[in-house]
Each structure stands twice: as C-alpha cells, then as structure tokens.
Amino acid sequence: MNVDLARWQFGITTVYHFLLVPLTIGLSPLVAVMQTRWLKSGDQRWLRLSEFFGKILLINFALGVATGIVQEFQFGMNWSQYSLFVGDIFGAPLAFEALLAFFLESVFLGVWIFGRGRVSPKAHTASIWLAALGTNISALFILAANSFMQHPVGAVFNPETGRAELDGMGGFLKVIFSPTTLYAFAHTITASLLVAGSLIAGISLWWLVRRMNAGDTAEATNYWKPAAHFGLVTMLVSSLLVIGTGHFMGQHVGEIQPTKMSAAMGIYEGGEAHPLGLALTSTELGPDSVITLPIPGLESFAATNHFSGPDSYIPGTKDLQEQFAKQFGAEVNGMPVNYIPNVFVSFYSFRIMMGLGFASFILSIVGLAAIKGDKLPTSKGLAKLFIWTIPFPYIASIFGWILTEMGRQPWVVYPIVAEMGVKDSNQMVKLLTENAVSPTVLSAEIVISMLAFTLLYAALGIVWFLLVKRYAKEGINTNADYEVKPVDLKAEPNATLSFNY
C-alpha cells in the first residue's frame, strides 16, 4: 500500500515539475541568442523580443523552483530506505546541482532581471548566457543522479554496511559522465529546445496572423515574422536532433535495461527480424497481443541496426522474466516478483513520445513554408494550429519521462545487466522499489500530503497558465523607449537596481 502511494505521490509531483523544467532549459539559451543578436547588430527588435519571451522564462523559472523543492524532500520522507542505501552516491550530483549550477543560474538571472541599464550591455548579455549555462549544467547533474538509478556505474556494494558507496573519485566521474548520463543529457536538452522553439513559433505565428488581420503589416513584418522564423528553425533542427538522440539512446537502453525496451516494443518472445508493433490488443503482453506493421525486421532495425540475422535478435519479456527470476529470485519477501514493467504504459508511452516528436518535425516544415520568402499569412486556422500544438513537445517529454521511470520497475536502482550470471546477486548494486520506501511513514500521512501537494500544484499550474497567457497576449509595445545604457554611478551615486521586465 505504502509503495503504491509513495510512487503516486512522486509521480504526480515529478510530472507537475517536469512541465516547467524543459521550457526553462530550452528557453534560456534562445532568449540569450535573441539578446546577442541585438548586441551585435544594435537592432532594437531583438532586444524587445528577448524581453518579451524573457518574461515567460522568468515566470516559468520561479514556478519551477517552487515545484522542484518538494522533489528532494521526498527522498528523506517517503523513500528513506532508498536514501540510506545510495545516499552517498545520489546525494553527490544533487549537491553539485544545488551549490554550483542552481546558484550560477539564479545569481546571473538576477543580474539579468535587475541589471538592464545598470550594467553594460555586454555584461547584461553575458548574464543571461551564464544563467542559461547554469540551467543546463543543473540538468546534467540531475540527469546524472537519475542515470545512476538506471545503470549504477561508479558504485560498489559494501557488505559490512549493506549500502552502496562511490568507488572513489573515479566512481564519481563515472556517475557524472557515464554513457547513460550523456545520452539522457543530449536527448533532454534537444527535447527542451523543441519545447521552447514550439512556444516561440506558436506565439509568434499567432501574433503574426493577428497583426496582419488588424492591418499592422509593419509589426507583423518587423517583429513576429523574424521571431516565428527563429522558433520554427529551432523546432526543425531540434526535432531532428531529438529523433537522432532518441534512436541512439533507445539502443543504449536496450542494452542496459532489456526489460524496459522489450516491454516498450511489445516483444513477448525473443527472436530475429521483429516487425514494428503498432497497437496492443490487451493490457497484458502475450504471443498474439500485438498488431504489427507487415514489414519484417523494422523493429529489429530500430533496436539493433539490423533487419535480419543473429544481430537482429531482440529478447522477449518471457525470456527476460525467466533470466531475472533465476538471478534475483522468483520471490522476494515471500511474494512473486514480476521483473517486467507495466507493458501497456511502456508500450504506449514510447509511441506517444515518438509520434509527437515526428509531428513537431512536420509542423516546423508547415510553418516555414507558410512564411517562406515574402509570405505573410493571414489564416486564423494556421494561428490556431500552432497555438494548439504548442503542448505537443511538452506531452512527448512527459511520456518520455514516464517511460524512463515506470519502465525501470520493479527496480528503483536497476542492476547492471552485464554482471548477471557473473557476479553474486547479493554483491550487486541494486534495489527493488518495494524495499526503498520508508517503513515508518503511515499510509494516511502519504495520502494527506499527496492531496495537499496535488491541490497546491494545481493552483500553481493555474497561476502559471494565466500569467503566461496574460503576458503572451500583451505582446510587445513597439513604441516603448528602451534605455540600455548603464547608469553613471558617479553622477547618480544612489542609483538602485530595479525590476525591468
């Protein structure tokens, strides 16, 4: 009971938080690019655009911090056994994230917010770049901590304490720069750029059409068309990178977490030249429960780069269950263990994520074609299309995260597959989810806190949406006088920083 409740609470708070994270990661460097274009060219349009989208960035960052604080507290409350087992390892990248990356981004974001007109334009532009750097470094450390849970390299099991420990400084570097971390980092950053590019493109195209229908060709041409082009190009490039990094990451996951990928691909019996699975006929995976595309070897090619032959072999969930049960035991604490994650969730999360990624690629081409050359679209249908599809990359990111976390089950720390059959299972760094939950926390306490967090996050989500909507609809005051020269402190010794956005 406690395990399910604790998982629900962590899942709810993580999904809420992850609605905000990708936009901050992706939008911060894009706003920095806009301001840099102004700094180099002196074109005030890009300064206005950087501040327009900077408002959305600041709203997102503030609420992201508020929702993210809860995440770490759960490790000490609902998941104390997990923290006890891997705290020395898991805590290291989290400490670096808080002490290095978060302070870097928050300090320089503060300079960017309050410093326009108080510091030089170069220093002001450098501040947003440093904030963006801190945001992305923060993502690296968080993903390193999560990747350790997916593939616990750099750690050794101490039989005297019954805990996992870092294998020295080399172990720490393995945790931070493991292939799992680097694949996850590349995929997450490109996905975040896709989220931000979609937001910029959607809002800009909506404004472009709106200003054209209002007869304001000048604003449409000078502001919203360049912004839409910037967002659409970002969408195009990032969607291709997301597809590419996702392909290689999927192959890597197939090697280190075969149960996850076999469930996601819908493969019950191992074999060669597997066709691509399209849909499930039931919630459970069986010999005939997958509708496939009649092209032999397509699934195998995606996973192994081979259409047929021994190299195209993919293990099935049936065989993997037997292997894991043999290595780790068919029963744990007197209860049978299913080492295969929820197939229905894994299968469809995988396809929703990929489908929306390809949809974003197609949308970017449609958008670029609509504004190609001297075209200035007036179609309200086009504007609505791009506004309503802004959530596509968000949804794809959420389902990618669900696949990452739920596909790891029943493990909270997935064992290293290469050690199976070679190493005594009692000496492997691994932890079942049911053994990671706090034994002293009552079910009622989890329910109450989960309801409280859900209601609080729902309220914060409404505030976030209304604020973003408000500032997006306000648009840009093209007649505003932008003063960007730094204050002369000798002439104005009492000058103070002020909020400019």
Summary of the structure (lengths in Angstrom):
residues: 501
radius of gyration: 24.8
end to end distance: 47.6
largest distance: 81.0
contacts: 1699
relative contact order: 0.14
helix: 69%
strand: 6%
